[in-house]
Amino acid sequence: DYPSPKYAPRISYLLGQFAQELENWDEAIESYELIIRQYPDSQLAPDAQFKLAQCYEEAGDFDNALEAYVTLAATYPK
C-alpha cells in the first residue's frame, strides 16, 4: 500500500524468520526469495540467501539447498 520500499526488505526478512521458526518452509522461502529478487543490493540479501538455503535443507529439498548455497558463495563471496 505504501510506495516507499524503505522497510520492505526488513519486513520480508522478519516474516521469513517467523515462518522459519514455525517450520513453515514455503512461506519462509517466499519471504527470503522476495528480498533476493527485488532488493539484491540490500544489506539483508546475503543473509536472506543463506536463510533460503537453510530452509530448503531443513525441508529436505537438498538439490535446491545445494543450488542456494552455491549461489550464496558465488554472489556474496564475503
C-alpha distances in whole Angstrom, upper triangle without the diagonal:
4,7,9,10,13,13,11,15,16,14,15,18,18,17,20,22,22,22,25,27,27,28,25,26,24,20,22,22,19,17,20,20,16,18,21,19,16,18,21,22,21,23,22,23,26,26,23,26,29,27,26,30,30,28,30,33,33,32,35,34,36,36,32,33,35,33,31,33,35,32,31,35,34,31,31,35,35
4,6,7,10,10,10,13,15,13,15,18,18,18,20,22,23,23,26,28,28,29,27,27,25,22,22,23,20,18,20,20,17,17,20,19,16,16,20,20,18,21,20,21,25,25,23,25,28,26,26,30,31,29,31,34,34,33,36,35,37,37,33,33,36,33,30,33,34,31,30,34,33,30,30,33,33
4,6,9,11,10,13,15,14,16,19,20,19,21,24,24,25,27,29,30,31,28,28,26,23,24,24,21,19,20,20,16,16,19,18,14,15,18,18,17,20,20,20,24,25,23,25,28,27,26,30,31,30,31,34,34,34,37,35,37,36,32,33,35,33,30,32,33,30,29,32,32,28,28,32,32
4,6,8,8,11,13,13,14,17,18,18,20,22,23,24,26,28,29,30,28,28,26,23,23,23,21,18,19,19,16,15,18,17,13,13,16,16,14,17,17,18,22,22,21,23,26,25,25,28,30,29,30,33,33,33,36,35,36,36,32,32,34,32,29,31,32,28,27,30,30,26,26,30,29
4,6,5,8,10,10,11,13,15,15,17,19,20,21,23,25,26,27,25,25,23,20,20,20,17,15,16,16,12,11,14,14,10,9,13,13,11,14,14,15,18,19,17,19,22,21,21,25,26,25,27,30,30,30,33,31,32,32,28,28,30,28,25,27,28,25,24,27,26,23,23,26,26
4,6,7,8,10,12,13,14,16,17,19,20,22,23,25,26,27,26,25,25,22,20,21,19,16,16,17,14,12,15,15,12,10,13,12,10,12,12,14,18,18,17,19,22,21,22,25,26,25,28,30,30,31,34,32,33,33,29,29,31,29,26,27,28,25,24,26,26,23,22,25,24
4,6,5,6,9,10,11,12,14,15,17,18,20,21,23,24,23,23,22,19,18,19,17,14,14,16,13,11,15,15,13,11,14,14,11,12,11,13,17,16,15,18,20,19,20,23,24,23,25,28,28,28,31,30,31,32,28,27,29,28,24,26,28,25,23,26,26,23,22,25,24
4,5,5,6,8,10,11,12,14,15,16,18,20,21,22,20,20,19,16,15,16,14,10,12,13,9,8,12,12,10,9,12,13,10,12,11,12,16,15,13,16,19,17,17,21,22,20,23,25,25,25,28,27,29,29,25,25,27,25,22,24,26,23,21,25,25,21,21,24,24
4,5,5,6,9,10,10,12,14,15,16,18,20,21,19,18,18,15,13,14,12,9,9,10,8,6,9,10,9,7,10,10,7,9,7,8,12,11,10,13,15,14,14,18,18,18,20,23,23,23,26,25,26,26,22,22,24,22,19,20,22,19,18,21,21,18,17,21,20
4,5,5,6,9,10,11,12,14,15,17,18,20,19,18,18,15,13,15,14,10,10,13,11,9,12,14,12,10,13,13,9,10,7,10,13,11,10,14,15,14,15,18,18,18,21,23,23,23,26,26,27,27,24,23,25,24,20,21,24,21,19,22,23,20,19,22,21
4,5,5,6,8,10,11,12,14,15,17,18,17,17,17,13,12,14,13,9,10,13,11,10,13,15,13,12,15,16,12,13,11,13,16,14,12,16,17,15,16,19,19,18,21,23,22,23,26,25,27,28,24,23,26,25,21,23,25,23,21,24,26,22,21,25,24
4,5,5,6,9,10,10,12,14,15,16,14,14,13,10,9,10,9,5,7,9,7,7,10,12,11,11,13,15,12,13,10,11,14,12,9,13,14,12,12,16,16,15,17,20,19,20,23,22,24,24,20,20,23,22,18,20,22,20,18,22,23,20,19,23,23
4,5,5,6,9,10,10,12,14,15,14,14,14,11,9,10,10,6,6,10,9,7,10,13,12,11,13,14,11,11,8,9,11,9,7,11,12,9,11,14,14,13,16,18,18,18,21,21,22,23,20,18,21,20,17,18,21,18,16,20,21,18,17,21,20
4,5,5,6,9,10,11,12,14,13,14,15,12,9,12,12,9,9,13,12,11,14,16,16,15,16,18,14,14,11,13,15,12,10,14,14,11,13,16,15,14,18,19,18,19,22,22,24,25,22,21,23,23,20,21,24,22,20,23,25,22,21,24,23
4,5,5,6,8,10,11,12,11,12,12,8,7,10,10,7,9,12,11,11,14,16,16,15,17,19,16,16,13,14,16,14,11,15,15,12,13,16,15,13,16,19,17,17,21,21,23,24,21,20,23,23,19,21,24,22,20,24,26,23,22,25,25
4,5,5,6,9,10,10,9,9,10,7,4,7,8,5,6,9,10,10,12,14,15,15,16,18,15,16,12,12,14,11,9,11,12,9,9,12,12,10,13,15,14,14,18,17,19,21,17,16,19,19,16,17,20,19,17,21,22,20,20,23,23
4,5,5,6,9,10,10,10,12,10,7,10,11,9,9,13,13,13,15,17,18,17,18,20,17,16,12,14,14,11,10,12,12,8,10,13,11,10,14,15,13,15,18,18,20,22,19,17,20,20,17,18,21,20,18,21,23,22,20,23,22
4,5,5,6,9,9,10,12,9,8,11,12,10,11,15,15,15,18,20,20,20,21,23,20,19,16,17,18,15,13,16,15,12,13,16,14,12,16,17,15,15,19,20,22,24,21,19,23,23,20,21,25,23,22,25,27,25,24,27,26
4,5,5,6,5,7,8,6,5,9,10,9,10,13,14,15,17,19,19,20,21,23,20,20,17,17,18,15,13,15,15,11,12,14,13,10,13,15,13,12,16,17,19,21,18,17,21,21,18,20,23,22,21,24,26,25,24,27,27
4,5,5,6,6,9,8,5,8,11,10,10,13,15,15,16,19,20,20,21,23,20,20,16,16,17,13,12,13,12,9,10,12,9,7,10,12,9,10,14,15,17,19,16,15,18,19,16,17,21,20,18,22,24,23,22,24,24
4,5,8,9,12,11,9,12,14,13,14,17,18,18,20,22,23,23,24,25,23,22,18,19,19,16,14,16,15,11,13,15,12,10,14,14,11,12,16,17,19,22,20,18,21,22,19,20,24,23,21,24,27,26,24,26,26
4,5,8,11,10,9,13,14,14,15,18,19,20,21,23,24,24,25,28,25,24,21,21,22,19,17,19,18,14,15,16,14,11,14,15,12,12,16,17,20,22,20,19,22,24,21,22,26,25,24,27,29,28,27,29,29
4,5,9,9,8,11,13,13,14,16,18,19,20,22,24,24,25,27,25,24,21,21,21,18,16,17,16,12,13,14,11,8,11,12,8,8,12,14,16,19,17,16,19,21,18,19,23,23,22,25,27,26,26,28,28
4,6,6,6,9,10,11,13,14,16,17,19,20,22,22,23,26,24,24,20,20,21,18,16,17,17,13,12,14,12,9,11,13,10,9,13,14,17,19,16,16,20,20,18,20,23,23,22,25,27,26,26,28,29
4,6,5,6,8,10,11,12,14,16,16,18,20,21,21,24,22,22,19,18,18,16,13,14,14,11,9,11,10,6,7,10,8,6,10,10,13,15,13,12,16,16,14,16,20,19,19,22,24,23,23,25,26
4,5,5,6,9,10,10,12,15,15,16,18,19,20,23,22,23,19,18,19,17,14,15,15,12,10,12,12,8,9,12,11,9,12,11,15,15,13,13,17,17,15,18,20,19,19,23,24,23,23,26,27
4,5,5,6,9,10,11,13,15,15,16,18,19,22,20,21,17,17,18,17,13,15,16,12,11,14,13,10,12,15,13,12,15,15,18,19,16,16,19,19,16,19,22,20,20,24,25,23,23,26,27
4,5,5,6,9,10,11,13,14,16,16,17,20,18,18,14,14,15,13,10,11,12,9,8,11,10,7,10,12,11,11,14,14,16,17,14,14,17,17,14,16,19,18,17,21,22,20,20,23,24
4,5,5,6,8,10,10,12,14,15,15,18,17,18,14,13,14,13,9,10,11,8,6,9,9,7,8,11,11,10,13,12,14,14,11,11,14,14,11,14,16,15,15,18,19,18,18,21,22
4,6,5,6,9,10,10,12,14,15,18,17,18,15,13,15,14,11,11,14,11,9,12,13,10,11,15,15,13,16,15,17,17,14,14,17,16,13,17,19,17,17,20,21,19,20,23,24
4,6,5,7,9,10,11,12,13,16,14,15,12,11,14,12,9,11,13,10,9,13,13,11,13,16,16,15,18,17,19,20,16,16,19,18,15,17,20,17,16,20,21,19,19,22,23
4,5,5,6,9,10,10,11,14,12,13,9,8,10,9,5,7,9,7,6,10,11,10,11,14,15,15,17,16,17,17,14,13,16,15,11,14,16,14,13,16,17,15,15,18,19
4,5,5,6,8,10,10,13,13,14,11,9,11,11,8,8,11,10,7,10,13,11,12,15,16,15,18,15,17,16,13,13,15,13,10,13,15,12,12,16,16,14,15,19,20
4,6,5,6,8,9,12,11,14,11,10,13,13,9,10,14,12,10,14,16,14,15,19,19,19,21,19,21,20,16,17,19,17,14,17,19,15,15,19,19,16,17,21,21
4,6,5,5,7,9,8,10,8,6,10,10,7,9,12,11,10,14,15,15,16,19,20,20,22,20,21,21,17,17,19,17,14,16,18,14,14,17,17,14,14,18,18
4,6,6,5,8,8,10,9,5,8,10,7,7,10,11,9,12,15,14,15,18,19,19,21,19,19,19,15,15,16,14,11,13,14,11,11,14,14,11,12,15,16
4,6,6,10,10,13,12,9,12,13,10,10,14,14,12,15,17,17,17,20,22,21,23,20,21,20,16,17,18,15,13,16,16,13,13,17,16,13,14,18,19
4,6,9,9,13,12,10,13,15,12,13,16,16,15,18,20,19,20,23,24,24,26,23,25,23,20,20,22,19,17,19,20,16,16,19,18,15,16,20,21
4,5,5,9,9,7,11,12,10,12,15,15,15,17,20,19,20,23,24,25,27,24,25,24,21,21,22,20,17,18,19,16,15,18,17,14,14,18,18
4,6,8,8,6,8,11,10,10,13,14,14,16,18,19,19,22,24,24,26,23,23,22,19,19,20,17,14,16,16,13,12,14,14,10,10,14,15
4,6,8,7,9,12,12,12,15,16,16,18,21,21,22,25,26,27,29,27,26,26,22,22,22,20,17,18,18,15,14,16,15,11,11,14,14
4,5,5,8,10,10,11,14,15,15,18,19,20,22,24,25,26,28,26,26,26,22,22,23,21,18,18,19,16,14,17,17,13,12,15,15
4,6,7,8,9,11,13,14,15,17,18,20,22,23,24,26,28,26,26,26,23,21,22,21,18,18,19,16,14,16,16,13,11,14,12
4,6,5,6,9,10,10,12,14,15,16,18,20,21,22,24,23,23,24,20,19,20,19,15,16,18,15,12,15,16,13,11,14,13
4,5,5,6,9,10,10,12,14,15,17,18,20,21,23,21,21,21,17,16,18,16,12,13,15,12,10,13,13,10,9,13,12
4,5,5,6,9,10,11,13,14,16,17,19,20,22,20,19,19,17,15,15,14,11,11,12,10,7,9,11,8,6,9,9
4,5,5,6,8,10,10,12,14,15,16,18,20,19,19,19,17,14,16,15,12,11,14,12,9,12,14,12,9,12,11
4,5,5,6,9,10,10,12,14,15,16,18,17,17,18,15,13,15,14,10,11,14,12,9,13,14,12,11,14,14
4,6,5,6,9,10,11,12,14,15,17,15,15,15,12,10,12,11,7,8,10,8,6,10,11,9,9,12,13
4,5,5,6,9,10,11,12,14,16,15,14,15,12,9,11,11,7,7,10,9,6,9,12,11,10,12,12
4,5,5,6,9,10,10,12,14,14,14,15,12,10,12,13,9,10,13,12,10,13,16,14,13,16,16
4,5,5,6,9,10,11,13,11,12,13,9,8,11,10,7,9,12,11,10,13,15,14,14,16,17
4,5,5,6,9,10,11,9,9,10,7,5,7,8,5,6,9,9,8,11,13,13,13,15,17
4,5,5,6,8,10,10,10,12,10,7,10,11,9,9,12,13,11,14,17,16,16,17,18
4,5,5,6,9,9,10,12,10,8,11,12,10,11,15,14,14,17,19,18,18,20,21
4,6,5,6,5,7,8,6,5,9,10,8,10,13,13,13,16,18,18,18,20,22
4,5,5,6,5,9,8,5,8,11,10,10,13,14,14,16,18,19,19,20,22
4,5,8,9,12,11,9,12,14,13,13,17,18,17,19,22,22,22,23,24
4,6,8,11,10,9,13,14,13,15,18,18,18,21,23,23,23,25,26
4,6,9,9,8,11,13,13,14,17,18,19,21,23,23,24,25,27
4,6,6,6,9,10,11,12,14,15,16,19,20,21,22,23,25
4,6,5,6,8,10,10,12,14,15,16,18,19,20,21,23
4,5,5,6,9,10,11,12,14,16,17,18,20,21,23
4,5,5,6,9,10,10,12,14,15,16,17,19,21
4,5,5,6,9,10,10,12,14,15,16,17,19
4,5,5,6,9,10,11,12,14,15,16,18
4,6,5,6,9,10,10,12,14,15,18
4,5,5,6,9,10,10,11,13,16
4,5,5,6,9,10,10,11,13
4,5,5,6,8,10,10,13
4,5,5,6,8,10,13
4,6,5,6,7,10
4,6,6,5,8
4,6,6,10
4,6,9
4,6
4
